[in-house]
């Protein structure tokens, strides 16, 4: 069961639980630093909260939304964040059980040149002493390993997009009970080299020849979990991204037509999309996207069970380790919730 804690002065808790019974224990408090662009803010909230709700079983979890002020946003995006999110400075004064940090839309060739880089490094450093464990997704994973160990990302020759079978290559409580292989969506332009990760004592838990390191961890003062893929994605997520990239091509915001996500569409759907591609290349006009094939109820969700296992294991890890020595003097967020 999870509840969303509102920004200060924004009203009462919103219940997004499954109606399950609760254990007699203090709630786990998890922060979500959502760095996604405006159009993906609510979808990202839903994806992570739905997964946490299903993984929580009979645990009570408070989820707090945080935003970094340096992220470029439209006026509507800033208004939405101001009403629904807490400023990242509020997080820095407290301690959380767990933290999830999403990726962001790349705007610069180097992460060091991103407008939010300084704030991101503060989040990375803060998490070491103020969380039991943190999850770093996609670009956030790249930013963390760059800041902590100087491991730079490398661009792919073309965007990596699709659902890939990854093999479990090491044991760890986070992958306890997982099968030897599982499917994971990936959608990114960059990679961090496996050899450099291994040389800095990162433990790679899953990989594949196509995606490289999929899931890797490092135990410092807090357990850091790095995901280059997106196990939180709903079934239509890659489809929406593919359609968006096509719209940008048709609008001449991109020079090349996007490649079909690999391992995602069945043969029938792939044939329909190839036919649409030929039409769009022949008649590159905006209204062509109105005839884009529909995919509702036609997409598999092969990665859901592995994702659920991962987050269930993470919540169990947080619960098991929460009573170990507190390394900071900051108050725990759960105290505020109990008082409320």
WOZIQUI-V780593 format. One record per run of one state. SS is the DSSP state (H for helix, E for strand, C for the rest). FROM is the first residue (numbers start at 1). LEN is the number of residues. If there is no record, write none. Layout:
ss: <SS/SS>
from: <FROM/FROM>
len: <LEN/LEN>
This chain:
ss: <C/E/C/E/C/E/C/H/C/E/C/H/C/E/H/C/E/C/E/C/H/C/H/C/E/C/H/C/E/C/H/C/E/C/H/C/E/C/E/C/E/C/H/C/E/C/H/C/H/C/H/C/E/H/C>
from: <1/2/6/14/16/28/34/38/57/61/68/75/85/86/88/92/94/96/98/102/111/114/117/131/133/138/139/150/153/169/173/176/181/193/194/200/203/209/212/220/223/228/237/251/262/263/267/283/286/292/304/322/331/333/340>
len: <1/4/8/2/12/6/4/19/4/7/7/10/1/2/4/2/2/2/4/9/3/3/14/2/5/1/11/3/16/4/3/5/12/1/6/3/6/3/8/3/5/9/14/11/1/4/16/3/6/12/18/9/2/7/1>
